[in-house]
Amino acid sequence: MARVAIPVTTSDRAGVTVPAATTGDATNNHSVVNSGSTVLLVKNTGATTARTVSFHLDRTVDGFTPAPRAESIPFGVTQVFGPFPVADYGPILMVDVDNAELTVQALRI
């Protein structure tokens, strides 16, 4: 199945409106265009349980693909992740969520 694309908002000195967050899709997961200066705002909208977001690496080490980097987000908390170097994470960042209680927004500086 195709991953759900997360739109990227590029900042500028005049200011831009941050778009609505993309609701997490734990079945299809997500992708985002990665320039190396992309950051993600991930919010756990739940009220009781920590949720996990994972970021896939796009390279191998000695012929092995490293496991995705997984981070736990406490309930009710928003965290900022990134930037994601293109050499490590690729030009398309693959993002997995474990529940629809996570929302994601992508920003480029």
C-alpha positions in Angstrom: 0.0 0.0 0.0 1.1 3.6 -0.6 2.1 5.6 2.3 0.1 8.7 3.2 2.1 11.8 2.2 2.6 14.5 4.8 2.7 18.0 3.2 5.7 20.2 4.1 5.4 23.8 5.0 8.4 26.0 4.3 9.1 28.8 6.7 10.0 32.3 5.7 10.6 35.6 7.4 7.2 37.0 6.4 5.5 34.1 8.3 3.4 31.2 7.1 0.3 29.6 8.5 1.0 26.1 9.8 -1.5 23.7 8.2 -3.7 21.3 10.0 -1.9 18.3 11.2 -2.1 14.9 9.4 -3.8 12.3 11.4 -1.6 9.2 12.0 -2.4 6.2 9.8 -1.0 3.1 11.6 -2.0 0.9 8.6 -0.4 2.7 5.7 2.0 4.9 7.7 3.5 8.1 6.2 6.2 9.6 4.0 7.5 13.2 3.8 9.8 14.9 1.3 13.1 15.3 3.2 15.6 18.1 2.3 17.8 17.6 5.3 16.3 20.7 6.9 12.9 19.1 7.6 11.5 18.8 11.1 8.4 17.0 12.3 5.9 18.1 15.0 4.4 15.0 16.4 1.5 15.3 18.9 0.0 12.6 21.0 -3.7 13.7 21.2 -4.6 10.8 23.5 -5.4 11.2 27.1 -4.0 8.1 28.7 -1.3 6.2 26.7 2.2 6.9 25.3 2.4 6.4 21.6 5.3 5.5 19.3 6.6 7.2 16.2 9.4 5.6 14.1 11.7 7.0 11.5 13.3 4.6 8.9 16.9 4.9 8.0 17.6 4.8 4.2 21.1 3.2 4.3 22.8 0.0 5.3 25.7 -0.6 7.6 28.0 -3.5 6.6 25.1 -4.8 4.5 22.5 -4.6 7.2 19.6 -2.2 7.4 19.3 -0.6 10.8 16.0 -0.8 12.7 13.9 2.3 12.5 14.6 4.9 15.2 11.5 4.6 17.5 10.5 7.4 20.0 7.8 7.3 22.6 5.6 10.4 23.0 3.7 10.7 26.3 0.0 11.4 26.1 -0.9 15.0 25.6 2.6 16.0 24.5 3.9 17.5 21.3 7.5 16.8 20.3 9.8 18.2 17.6 12.0 15.7 15.7 14.7 16.4 13.2 16.4 17.5 11.1 16.9 14.2 9.2 20.2 14.1 7.2 19.4 12.9 3.6 22.5 10.7 3.7 21.0 8.7 6.6 17.2 9.0 6.1 16.9 9.5 2.4 15.1 12.2 0.2 11.8 10.6 1.2 11.5 10.1 5.0 9.4 7.1 6.0 7.5 7.7 9.2 5.5 5.0 11.1 3.0 5.7 13.8 1.4 3.1 16.1 -1.9 4.8 16.5 -4.2 7.5 15.0 -3.9 9.4 18.3 -0.6 10.7 16.8 -0.8 13.7 14.5 2.1 14.9 12.3 3.1 18.2 10.8 6.2 18.7 8.6 8.1 22.0 8.5 11.2 23.0 6.5 13.5 25.8 7.6 
